[in-house]
Amino acid sequence: MAKVNRKELSLSQRDELLKVLRTRFEKNMDRHKGMSWAKVQAKLEADQDKLWSLQEMENTGGEPDVVGYDKKKDTYFFYDCSAESPAGRRSVCYDRAALEARKEYKPKNSAVEMATEMGVSLLTEAQYRELQTLGKFDTKTSSWVQTPPAIRKLGGAVFCDRRYDTVFLYHNGADSYYAARGFRCSLTV
């Protein structure tokens, strides 16, 4: 992912974000068994760009939380853990090409473009399914996920949701958008 110019959080914004993330971390220990908040916080404090991205995830309703750790790379994985697709990221088509292809009733933005601006990535299908092992997400909404190039080349895009206690992967035209469809992000710290 290309480096994007970042805004810096003020000291009070940083402290407030860390407080929110810590509270969520401690409230949902089942998502990150055996992990220490102190170690997560140290990684976050060492990377202002990642803190800014987490603030963007939070601002758009994602409720980011730690969901994994790679011991070899010493990195933590944050995913959006809001019960439904983040409210501040709904009613968007899949990517810029899809947005430009619409003749009328264009949405304000696209999922891929917003994620890039935020410094994060859309969840892959595998990550989305992994998230669903930690709870029941998107029972009333749906979320765009990274689309394989072959599908995107033909004009399509894929999204997931949870219905009937099952995670489904569906397809749609990449230029479609709905009030109940947004996207979920991942961030590696």
Backbone as CSV, one residue per row, in Angstrom:
resi,resn,N_x,N_y,N_z,CA_x,CA_y,CA_z,C_x,C_y,C_z
1,MET,0.851,-1.166,0.000,0.000,0.000,0.000,0.898,1.230,0.000
2,ALA,0.561,2.184,-0.838,1.340,3.410,-0.933,1.207,4.230,0.349
3,LYS,2.269,4.917,0.692,2.270,5.788,1.869,1.380,6.994,1.598
4,VAL,0.499,7.274,2.517,-0.430,8.392,2.392,-0.024,9.452,3.403
5,ASN,-0.150,10.734,3.029,0.140,11.800,3.989,-0.805,11.655,5.172
6,ARG,-0.248,11.742,6.358,-1.018,11.519,7.574,-1.245,12.804,8.344
7,LYS,-2.324,12.799,9.037,-2.574,13.840,10.016,-2.091,13.289,11.343
8,GLU,-1.613,14.161,12.176,-1.170,13.729,13.495,-2.289,13.960,14.489
9,LEU,-2.408,13.062,15.415,-3.361,13.246,16.496,-2.738,14.148,17.547
10,SER,-3.549,14.975,18.148,-3.060,15.771,19.271,-2.832,14.818,20.445
11,LEU,-2.130,15.278,21.425,-1.857,14.458,22.604,-3.158,14.019,23.272
12,SER,-4.126,14.926,23.367,-5.399,14.563,24.005,-6.179,13.562,23.142
13,GLN,-6.139,13.718,21.821,-6.810,12.744,20.938,-6.159,11.371,21.070
14,ARG,-4.825,11.356,21.096,-4.094,10.093,21.231,-4.459,9.412,22.545
15,ASP,-4.447,10.174,23.627,-4.760,9.607,24.938,-6.199,9.086,24.993
16,GLU,-7.118,9.837,24.401,-8.526,9.406,24.395,-8.692,8.131,23.563
17,LEU,-8.037,8.074,22.398,-8.116,6.873,21.559,-7.541,5.672,22.301
18,LEU,-6.386,5.826,22.903,-5.782,4.716,23.647,-6.686,4.251,24.784
19,LYS,-7.355,5.174,25.433,-8.291,4.830,26.508,-9.459,4.002,25.952
20,VAL,-10.017,4.435,24.828,-11.135,3.713,24.199,-10.684,2.318,23.774
21,LEU,-9.517,2.227,23.135,-9.009,0.932,22.675,-8.716,-0.001,23.846
22,ARG,-8.143,0.549,24.911,-7.847,-0.277,26.091,-9.134,-0.809,26.715
23,THR,-10.128,0.051,26.870,-11.406,-0.381,27.445,-12.016,-1.498,26.604
24,ARG,-12.015,-1.322,25.284,-12.565,-2.352,24.391,-11.752,-3.635,24.485
25,PHE,-10.427,-3.514,24.537,-9.528,-4.667,24.656,-9.851,-5.457,25.919
26,GLU,-9.968,-4.750,27.045,-10.216,-5.417,28.324,-11.617,-6.001,28.415
27,LYS,-12.573,-5.393,27.747,-13.958,-5.873,27.759,-14.139,-7.117,26.888
28,ASN,-13.265,-7.324,25.914,-13.413,-8.412,24.940,-12.187,-9.316,24.903
29,MET,-11.757,-9.790,26.052,-10.543,-10.613,26.139,-10.645,-11.907,25.334
30,ASP,-11.862,-12.370,25.070,-12.030,-13.581,24.271,-11.526,-13.392,22.836
31,ARG,-11.384,-12.165,22.381,-10.875,-11.900,21.021,-9.355,-11.993,20.949
32,HIS,-8.679,-11.926,22.087,-7.214,-11.870,22.091,-6.648,-12.521,23.354
33,LYS,-7.027,-13.753,23.560,-6.589,-14.499,24.744,-5.061,-14.507,24.848
34,GLY,-4.588,-14.272,26.063,-3.154,-14.341,26.330,-2.362,-13.124,25.885
35,MET,-3.010,-12.122,25.340,-2.299,-10.923,24.896,-2.319,-9.865,25.990
36,SER,-1.303,-9.024,25.980,-1.142,-7.978,26.983,-1.400,-6.603,26.371
37,TRP,-2.284,-5.820,27.024,-2.543,-4.471,26.520,-1.271,-3.631,26.525
38,ALA,-0.418,-3.777,27.529,0.804,-2.972,27.616,1.672,-3.152,26.364
39,LYS,1.766,-4.366,25.863,2.565,-4.625,24.648,1.898,-4.021,23.420
40,VAL,0.578,-4.125,23.343,-0.154,-3.523,22.223,0.026,-2.007,22.259
41,GLN,-0.136,-1.420,23.417,-0.020,0.030,23.547,1.377,0.507,23.164
42,ALA,2.403,-0.220,23.558,3.780,0.161,23.210,3.963,0.179,21.688
43,LYS,3.393,-0.810,20.998,3.480,-0.839,19.527,2.734,0.354,18.930
44,LEU,1.576,0.662,19.463,0.790,1.781,18.955,1.496,3.119,19.165
45,GLU,2.049,3.308,20.349,2.714,4.572,20.650,3.957,4.792,19.799
46,ALA,4.512,3.715,19.256,5.703,3.816,18.411,5.363,4.129,16.957
47,ASP,4.084,4.157,16.606,3.704,4.368,15.205,2.495,5.293,15.107
48,GLN,2.755,6.585,14.964,1.689,7.582,14.904,0.763,7.388,13.702
49,ASP,1.293,6.914,12.572,0.451,6.666,11.395,-0.616,5.619,11.706
50,LYS,-0.237,4.579,12.425,-1.195,3.514,12.763,-2.249,4.045,13.737
51,LEU,-1.826,4.880,14.674,-2.793,5.484,15.590,-3.796,6.337,14.816
52,TRP,-3.303,7.103,13.853,-4.197,7.930,13.037,-5.200,7.051,12.286
53,SER,-4.715,5.945,11.716,-5.609,5.029,10.997,-6.645,4.418,11.933
54,LEU,-6.231,4.034,13.126,-7.186,3.501,14.096,-8.216,4.552,14.482
55,GLN,-7.793,5.806,14.576,-8.740,6.886,14.871,-9.764,7.004,13.743
56,GLU,-9.324,6.865,12.511,-10.247,6.905,11.369,-11.219,5.722,11.414
57,MET,-10.722,4.554,11.778,-11.604,3.389,11.932,-12.644,3.664,13.004
58,GLU,-12.203,4.254,14.095,-13.105,4.571,15.210,-14.114,5.649,14.797
59,ASN,-13.636,6.700,14.148,-14.504,7.809,13.734,-15.637,7.379,12.815
60,THR,-15.402,6.345,12.022,-16.410,5.894,11.063,-17.255,4.738,11.604
61,GLY,-17.096,4.436,12.900,-17.960,3.448,13.550,-17.460,2.027,13.547
62,GLY,-16.188,1.814,13.255,-15.667,0.450,13.142,-15.412,-0.280,14.449
63,GLU,-15.224,0.458,15.538,-14.908,-0.165,16.823,-13.748,-1.159,16.701
64,PRO,-12.567,-0.680,16.244,-11.442,-1.595,16.043,-10.978,-2.241,17.342
65,ASP,-10.551,-3.500,17.221,-10.030,-4.241,18.364,-8.975,-5.220,17.867
66,VAL,-8.107,-5.639,18.776,-7.068,-6.617,18.468,-7.724,-7.987,18.310
67,VAL,-7.423,-8.659,17.200,-7.998,-9.985,16.969,-6.934,-11.052,16.715
68,GLY,-5.659,-10.646,16.687,-4.617,-11.635,16.445,-3.224,-11.072,16.642
69,TYR,-2.256,-11.983,16.670,-0.854,-11.616,16.869,0.019,-12.566,16.062
70,ASP,0.976,-12.020,15.340,1.952,-12.819,14.591,3.261,-12.772,15.378
71,LYS,3.580,-13.863,16.027,4.759,-13.924,16.896,6.051,-13.726,16.102
72,LYS,6.145,-14.308,14.918,7.372,-14.197,14.109,7.645,-12.756,13.703
73,LYS,6.602,-12.024,13.343,6.758,-10.636,12.891,6.535,-9.626,14.010
74,ASP,6.106,-10.111,15.163,5.784,-9.254,16.315,4.799,-8.159,15.903
75,THR,3.701,-8.582,15.284,2.680,-7.626,14.853,1.306,-8.056,15.351
76,TYR,0.489,-7.045,15.636,-0.887,-7.256,16.077,-1.826,-6.917,14.939
77,PHE,-2.973,-7.601,14.907,-3.981,-7.367,13.881,-5.222,-6.761,14.519
78,PHE,-5.637,-5.635,13.990,-6.878,-4.986,14.390,-7.888,-5.183,13.270
79,TYR,-9.118,-5.544,13.625,-10.236,-5.598,12.680,-11.353,-4.729,13.247
80,ASP,-12.227,-4.270,12.355,-13.451,-3.615,12.802,-14.305,-4.659,13.504
81,CYS,-14.719,-4.369,14.719,-15.522,-5.319,15.495,-16.900,-4.770,15.847
82,SER,-17.354,-3.756,15.138,-18.713,-3.250,15.363,-19.699,-4.352,14.995
83,ALA,-20.816,-4.401,15.697,-21.800,-5.459,15.463,-22.272,-5.474,14.012
84,GLU,-22.502,-4.292,13.448,-22.931,-4.189,12.049,-21.856,-3.453,11.254
85,SER,-21.946,-3.520,9.950,-20.980,-2.835,9.095,-20.888,-1.370,9.533
86,PRO,-19.688,-0.819,9.676,-19.544,0.534,10.221,-20.431,1.574,9.529
87,ALA,-21.222,2.268,10.329,-22.217,3.210,9.809,-21.605,4.322,8.965
88,GLY,-20.408,4.760,9.301,-19.759,5.829,8.557,-19.120,5.393,7.261
89,ARG,-19.301,4.119,6.912,-18.715,3.585,5.678,-19.736,2.836,4.825
90,ARG,-20.970,3.194,4.952,-22.017,2.524,4.165,-22.398,3.363,2.951
91,SER,-23.199,2.766,2.097,-23.674,3.418,0.869,-22.522,3.815,-0.039
92,VAL,-21.545,2.917,-0.166,-20.420,3.140,-1.074,-20.315,1.971,-2.038
93,CYS,-19.916,2.266,-3.262,-19.671,1.187,-4.215,-18.293,0.592,-3.921
94,TYR,-17.835,-0.340,-4.747,-16.617,-1.065,-4.416,-15.335,-0.247,-4.590
95,ASP,-15.100,0.322,-5.786,-13.848,1.048,-6.017,-14.063,2.252,-6.928
96,ARG,-13.000,2.992,-7.202,-13.071,4.219,-8.000,-13.587,3.935,-9.413
97,ALA,-13.122,2.857,-10.027,-13.574,2.529,-11.381,-15.087,2.306,-11.401
98,ALA,-15.607,1.651,-10.389,-17.054,1.420,-10.304,-17.794,2.739,-10.102
99,LEU,-17.244,3.603,-9.281,-17.846,4.915,-9.028,-17.915,5.727,-10.319
100,GLU,-16.831,5.735,-11.066,-16.790,6.493,-12.316,-17.682,5.886,-13.395
101,ALA,-17.935,4.587,-13.317,-18.762,3.913,-14.317,-20.254,4.209,-14.153
102,ARG,-20.654,4.635,-12.982,-22.074,4.940,-12.762,-22.466,6.172,-13.550
103,LYS,-23.575,6.077,-14.248,-24.056,7.206,-15.052,-24.808,8.221,-14.196
104,GLU,-25.576,7.727,-13.220,-26.343,8.618,-12.354,-26.444,8.005,-10.959
105,TYR,-26.916,8.824,-10.024,-27.064,8.397,-8.622,-25.762,7.815,-8.070
106,LYS,-24.683,8.536,-8.283,-23.379,8.074,-7.806,-23.297,8.198,-6.283
107,PRO,-22.692,7.209,-5.635,-22.440,7.351,-4.202,-21.327,8.388,-3.992
108,LYS,-21.144,8.802,-2.765,-20.132,9.823,-2.478,-18.711,9.276,-2.539
109,ASN,-18.540,7.968,-2.363,-17.195,7.412,-2.304,-17.241,5.920,-2.599
110,SER,-16.066,5.300,-2.567,-15.972,3.856,-2.766,-15.226,3.232,-1.587
111,ALA,-15.461,1.959,-1.372,-14.847,1.251,-0.247,-13.327,1.225,-0.360
112,VAL,-12.812,0.855,-1.512,-11.360,0.752,-1.678,-10.702,2.113,-1.495
113,GLU,-11.301,3.143,-2.058,-10.741,4.479,-1.956,-10.754,4.991,-0.508
114,MET,-11.857,4.776,0.187,-11.933,5.203,1.592,-10.897,4.466,2.439
115,ALA,-10.766,3.156,2.215,-9.798,2.371,2.992,-8.377,2.886,2.747
116,THR,-8.058,3.179,1.512,-6.734,3.704,1.185,-6.493,5.035,1.884
117,GLU,-7.481,5.916,1.851,-7.366,7.215,2.528,-7.165,7.043,4.026
118,MET,-7.756,6.005,4.594,-7.645,5.741,6.028,-6.344,5.020,6.392
119,GLY,-5.629,4.506,5.387,-4.396,3.773,5.650,-4.627,2.353,6.117
120,VAL,-5.744,1.759,5.698,-6.121,0.410,6.112,-6.457,-0.429,4.878
121,SER,-6.785,-1.686,5.081,-7.171,-2.578,3.993,-8.556,-3.146,4.248
122,LEU,-9.295,-3.399,3.166,-10.550,-4.126,3.307,-10.223,-5.532,3.789
123,LEU,-11.105,-6.103,4.602,-10.909,-7.494,5.008,-10.951,-8.389,3.781
124,THR,-10.165,-9.454,3.809,-10.281,-10.498,2.805,-11.450,-11.398,3.225
125,GLU,-11.868,-12.280,2.348,-12.916,-13.227,2.727,-12.456,-14.072,3.911
126,ALA,-11.205,-14.524,3.890,-10.683,-15.355,4.982,-10.676,-14.577,6.299
127,GLN,-10.273,-13.306,6.266,-10.285,-12.495,7.480,-11.715,-12.283,7.982
128,TYR,-12.640,-12.075,7.054,-14.039,-11.889,7.430,-14.560,-13.142,8.134
129,ARG,-14.252,-14.303,7.589,-14.690,-15.555,8.214,-14.019,-15.745,9.575
130,GLU,-12.759,-15.344,9.684,-12.055,-15.410,10.972,-12.747,-14.502,11.995
131,LEU,-13.093,-13.285,11.584,-13.800,-12.367,12.475,-15.088,-13.005,12.985
132,GLN,-15.800,-13.702,12.124,-17.079,-14.302,12.495,-16.933,-15.419,13.521
133,THR,-15.721,-15.933,13.719,-15.513,-16.934,14.780,-15.448,-16.268,16.152
134,LEU,-15.322,-14.926,16.166,-15.204,-14.186,17.421,-16.526,-13.605,17.902
135,GLY,-17.560,-13.756,17.108,-18.874,-13.216,17.451,-19.802,-13.290,16.257
136,LYS,-20.942,-12.637,16.381,-21.914,-12.604,15.289,-21.963,-11.176,14.760
137,PHE,-21.410,-10.987,13.574,-21.295,-9.664,12.966,-22.097,-9.617,11.671
138,ASP,-22.577,-8.436,11.326,-23.334,-8.223,10.082,-24.553,-9.131,9.972
139,THR,-25.375,-9.161,11.015,-26.605,-9.947,10.952,-27.743,-9.158,10.296
140,LYS,-27.551,-7.841,10.143,-28.548,-6.992,9.483,-27.944,-6.195,8.330
141,THR,-26.621,-6.166,8.243,-25.923,-5.417,7.203,-25.016,-6.371,6.439
142,SER,-24.254,-5.841,5.497,-23.260,-6.631,4.771,-22.028,-5.764,4.570
143,SER,-20.911,-6.410,4.228,-19.643,-5.697,4.079,-18.899,-6.155,2.829
144,TRP,-18.491,-5.168,2.012,-17.612,-5.474,0.886,-16.336,-6.105,1.445
145,VAL,-15.778,-7.085,0.732,-14.477,-7.660,1.067,-13.608,-7.593,-0.184
146,GLN,-12.308,-7.814,-0.008,-11.404,-7.756,-1.153,-11.879,-8.724,-2.227
147,THR,-11.960,-8.214,-3.436,-12.489,-8.984,-4.560,-11.358,-9.530,-5.419
148,PRO,-11.411,-10.814,-5.784,-10.388,-11.374,-6.666,-10.347,-10.599,-7.998
149,PRO,-9.132,-10.346,-8.520,-8.999,-9.567,-9.758,-9.828,-10.103,-10.933
150,ALA,-9.950,-11.423,-11.051,-10.713,-11.993,-12.174,-12.186,-11.586,-12.098
151,ILE,-12.744,-11.538,-10.915,-14.145,-11.122,-10.744,-14.271,-9.626,-10.991
152,ARG,-13.332,-8.869,-10.448,-13.398,-7.415,-10.619,-13.244,-7.018,-12.077
153,LYS,-12.402,-7.729,-12.802,-12.168,-7.451,-14.235,-13.459,-7.582,-15.038
154,LEU,-14.354,-8.442,-14.578,-15.626,-8.669,-15.269,-16.735,-7.749,-14.748
155,GLY,-16.380,-6.817,-13.859,-17.350,-5.842,-13.369,-17.989,-6.171,-12.037
156,GLY,-17.608,-7.292,-11.458,-18.224,-7.700,-10.203,-17.382,-7.362,-8.990
157,ALA,-17.969,-7.550,-7.835,-17.290,-7.415,-6.547,-18.016,-8.334,-5.571
158,VAL,-17.351,-8.666,-4.457,-17.947,-9.605,-3.508,-18.104,-8.960,-2.133
159,PHE,-19.105,-9.452,-1.423,-19.376,-8.985,-0.069,-19.839,-10.162,0.768
160,CYS,-19.790,-9.978,2.071,-20.175,-11.038,3.001,-21.172,-10.508,4.023
161,ASP,-21.893,-11.437,4.618,-22.735,-11.136,5.765,-22.998,-12.425,6.516
162,ARG,-23.734,-12.310,7.609,-24.092,-13.484,8.418,-25.607,-13.559,8.497
163,ARG,-26.163,-14.633,7.993,-27.594,-14.893,8.075,-27.783,-16.378,8.414
164,TYR,-28.840,-16.685,9.132,-29.151,-18.081,9.483,-27.963,-18.771,10.150
165,ASP,-27.234,-17.993,10.975,-26.058,-18.475,11.690,-24.990,-19.049,10.752
166,THR,-24.932,-18.487,9.538,-23.973,-18.915,8.522,-23.376,-17.685,7.855
167,VAL,-22.091,-17.738,7.549,-21.426,-16.642,6.832,-21.547,-16.916,5.343
168,PHE,-22.081,-15.929,4.617,-22.271,-16.053,3.182,-21.356,-15.102,2.430
169,LEU,-20.887,-15.535,1.282,-20.163,-14.706,0.332,-21.073,-14.550,-0.880
170,TYR,-21.301,-13.303,-1.292,-22.176,-13.015,-2.425,-21.433,-12.169,-3.447
171,HIS,-22.087,-11.972,-4.583,-21.534,-11.102,-5.621,-22.544,-10.019,-5.970
172,ASN,-22.038,-8.948,-6.536,-22.869,-7.839,-6.990,-22.057,-7.079,-8.025
173,GLY,-22.704,-6.231,-8.777,-21.947,-5.331,-9.635,-21.131,-4.419,-8.741
174,ALA,-19.893,-4.152,-9.095,-19.017,-3.325,-8.265,-19.555,-1.913,-8.105
175,ASP,-20.419,-1.485,-9.024,-20.961,-0.122,-8.951,-22.208,-0.026,-8.076
176,SER,-22.666,-1.136,-7.535,-23.859,-1.099,-6.684,-23.507,-0.568,-5.298
177,TYR,-24.504,-0.015,-4.640,-24.323,0.429,-3.257,-25.677,0.436,-2.579
178,TYR,-25.640,0.178,-1.276,-26.862,0.055,-0.497,-26.656,0.675,0.882
179,ALA,-27.723,1.152,1.457,-27.654,1.782,2.786,-27.184,0.795,3.859
180,ALA,-27.395,-0.482,3.644,-27.013,-1.489,4.635,-25.700,-2.194,4.277
181,ARG,-24.982,-1.699,3.266,-23.689,-2.322,2.924,-22.567,-1.318,3.081
182,GLY,-21.573,-1.719,3.854,-20.378,-0.907,4.029,-19.156,-1.764,3.795
183,PHE,-18.142,-1.552,4.600,-16.956,-2.400,4.520,-16.247,-2.396,5.862
184,ARG,-15.539,-3.493,6.113,-14.761,-3.659,7.334,-13.288,-3.637,6.979
185,CYS,-12.474,-3.154,7.929,-11.048,-2.968,7.677,-10.171,-3.815,8.587
186,SER,-8.935,-3.958,8.135,-7.901,-4.555,8.968,-6.711,-3.606,8.986
187,LEU,-5.979,-3.669,10.073,-4.759,-2.872,10.224,-3.755,-3.703,10.994
188,THR,-2.542,-3.762,10.483,-1.463,-4.491,11.146,-0.546,-3.490,11.827
189,VAL,-0.285,-3.735,13.105,0.553,-2.826,13.891,1.746,-3.598,14.442
